[in-house]
Amino acid sequence: MVRTRLKLRDIRTIFRLIAEIRRLGDEPNDWRPYMIKELVAIFRAELVVSSEIYVLPTSDKGVWNVVDIGWGCDASGQAWRIESTTRETDPATYDILVRDAGKAPAAPTSDSRLPIAPTEPMHQGRSFILSNQHLPHINAIDQLGIHRGHDDAGYFTVTDHRLLRILHAELGRFWRADVLTTARDPSRDLAPRLKQTLDLLLQGDSEKQIALALQISPHTVHNYVKALHQRFNVNSRGELLAAANKAEKQFVPRLSRE
């Protein structure tokens, strides 16, 4: 087997992209379209698609609903949202194996995802590369595919295959169940007043200053601070600020259906 040495600048490009994805925050509708636009340029691609795949049972034996949620981007830099459900008798069309395919069908629900696995980690084509990232903790597969027209920039190389896989593998590390548990941001979905209070605390304001800024009583601010202590499981202002800063640094790109 011929091994191709990766160029340092190419590896740096991939890890720079990962860092930029994390800086965008965890919202899939922010980081996914940004990532695929960058990948179009990096790989001189005609089309890049990044999406999560789920399989739901139907009442018909041997028939499944395949749910595809993500984003696509073409060479013009135009990105679009993908959210479709197709009725399939052969999920292998999506490079998917249904783990309990032999079981009796059940009535589908909005959250009755079947255990699935990729047929292979990566399809290494000359004009199409598909990388599969298994997400067993949510019964899903994250797929990252890049396409190149035959007359555009030549065929994909072994280096292209390896770089795409490095990117997807690094993203997969963020999505492991244990990482998601430890990196979950306690400030996510805070009520607006709690979020404002936390932001002002991080800026160094006292409770009295926060009360003036928000035009509420110091007693109310004190109750907000106590609520933040409970949310972050801390006992002092110093611990709260440290925990909030740590959560921000550990922010990971979130999946659509966690």
N, C-alpha and C positions, 0 to 999 in steps of 0.2 A: 504494500500500500504506500502510495506516494504522499509524503507529508509536506505541506506548504507552510513555510514560516510566515506568521502574521507580522505585518509591519507595525511598529510601535505607534505610528501616527493613526493607523486604523483602529487599534485598540483604544487609544485615547479618545478618538471620536465617539466610540460606542459608550465609554464610561462618562464622557462629557454629557451625552444625551441622557443617560440614566440620571445623572445629577440634576439636569434641567427638568426632567420629568418630576422628580421629587420636589423641586422648588415650586412647581406649579400647584402643589397641594394634592389632595387625594381624590378630587372629583373626577370620575371617568370622562365626563363630557368636556373636561379641560385637558387632561394629560393624553388621552388617546388620540384626538385629532392632531394635537401638537406633535406627538411621536411619529405618526404616519406621514405627516408632511415632511418632517426631517428625514425619514427613511426614504421617501421618494427621491430626495436630493442625494443622500449618501450612496444609495445603490443605483442611481440613475434609472429608476423604475418607472414603468408605465402605469402601474397600479399597486397600491399597498392596502391590505385589509387587516384590521386587528379586531377580533371579536371573541366573545365567550359563547360556548355552545352547551346547551342543555338538552336532555332527552326526556320527554314526558310520555307516560303510557296512554294508550287509547283503549276503547272498549273492544277493539278488533285485534285478535291474535296476530302477531307478526307485523303490526303496524304501529309506528311511533310518531309523535310530534317532535320535530327537531327545532329548537328555539335558537336563533342566532341574533346576538345583541352586540353591537360595536360600531366601528367607523370605517369608512373607506376613503381613499384619496387618490386622485389621478395625477398625471404628469403636469397638469396646469396648476396644481396646488389647491384645487377645489376639493374640500372634504365634505362628506355627507354621512348622516346617521343611518345605521342599519338596525332594524328590529323586525325580524320576520319569523314566522312559524310555518314549517313545511311538513306535510304528511309523507312519511317515508316507510318503505318496506325494507330498505337496505341502508342503515346508517353508515355503512362503510363508504358510501358516497362522500361523507364528511370526514373520512379517516377515523371513524369511531366504532368501537365495539360496545354493545350493550351487555352488561355483566349478567343480568338475570333474564336474558332473552327467552329462555325456555319456560318461564313462569306464566301462569294464567294471567290474562289481561285484567287490569283494574280500572275503575272509573277515574279518569284524570282529574287532577285538581291543579290550582295555580302553583302549588309548591311540592308536587309529587315527583321530584326529579329522580330518574333512575341512575343507579351506579353505572358509570361509563369509563372507558379508557381509550387512549389513542391507539390506532393500529400500529403506529411507529412514532418515535419522537420527532422524526424529521423526514420530509420528502425532499430529496436533493435533486431537483430537476435542472435542466440547462436554461430554461426560460421561466421557470416557476419554482419557488422554494416555499415550503410550508413547514413551520415549526409548531409543534404541539406541546403545550405545558399542562400536565395533568393536575387537576385541582380536586383531589378526592374529598377534601373536607366540605365542599359544597356540591359534590357530584357534577362537576363541570370540566370542560377543557378550554383553555385559552389558546386561540389559534392566531398565528401571525404569518401572513402570506404576502410575498412580493412577486410581481409579474413583470416581465420585460419583453417587449415586442421583438420579434426576430431581427428586425432591421434597425433597431434603435442603438444599442450600445454593446452589441455582442452578447454572448451567452454568459450566465453566471459562472463564476469560478469556484474552486474549492474554498478559497479565502472568503468569498461572499457567503458561502454556506456556513462556515465556521463563525464569522462575525455575527450573522443573524442569530445563530444558536447561542452565542455568548450573551447577547442582549436579552434574549428570551429567558435564558437560564437565570440571569441576574434578577430579572423581574419575578421569576418563579420563586426565588429565595424570599422575596417580600411577602409572597402569598401563602407560604407554608402556614399551617394552622397555628403553630407555636409562635411564630414571628408576629402574626396578626394579633394574637392574644396579648403579647407583651408590648407591642407597639401601638395598640389602640389608643387613640387620643381622647382623654377624658373631657376635653373642651369641645368635642364635636357635639353639635345639637344643643348647646347651652341656650337657655332662654336669653333674649336680647339684653336684658338688664344685667344678668350674670356675666355675659360676654363682655359688656362694656366695663363692668367692675373689674374683671380680670385684666382686660387690656390696660386700664388705668393703673392697676397695681403693678403690672409689668413695666409701666413707664416711671414708676417710683412715687406715685401719688399716695398721700395718706388717706385714711377713711374720711376725714373732714374735707379734704380737697375733692375727693370723689363725690361727696354729698353736694358740694357747691357746683361741681361740673355737671352733674346729672339732675340738679335741682330737686333732690329728695332729702329726707332726714338722715342724720348720721346713724340713727337707730336702724333704719332700713338698710343702709350700707353695711352695717355690722352684721345684720342677718344674712345679707348676700355673701359676705366673706365667710361666715360660718357654713353656708351652703356649699361654697367652693371647697372648703376644707373637707367636707364630707364627700364631695364628688371626686376629689383627688386623693382621698384617704390620707390626709396629712393633719398635723396638729399645730402648725405655726405658719406665720407669713413667709418665713424663709424657706420652709419645706414646700409651701405652695408654689412659690416662684421657681424653685428648682425643679419641681415636678412639671410645671407648665412649660418651662424651657426645654426639658428633656422630651416631653411629648411632641413639641414642635420639631425638634431635631429628628425624631424617629418617624415622622410622617411618612407614610408609604402610599404609593398609588393604589387606590381602592378599586375593587371589582364592582361591577354593576349590580350583582345579585348576592352580595355577601349576607 
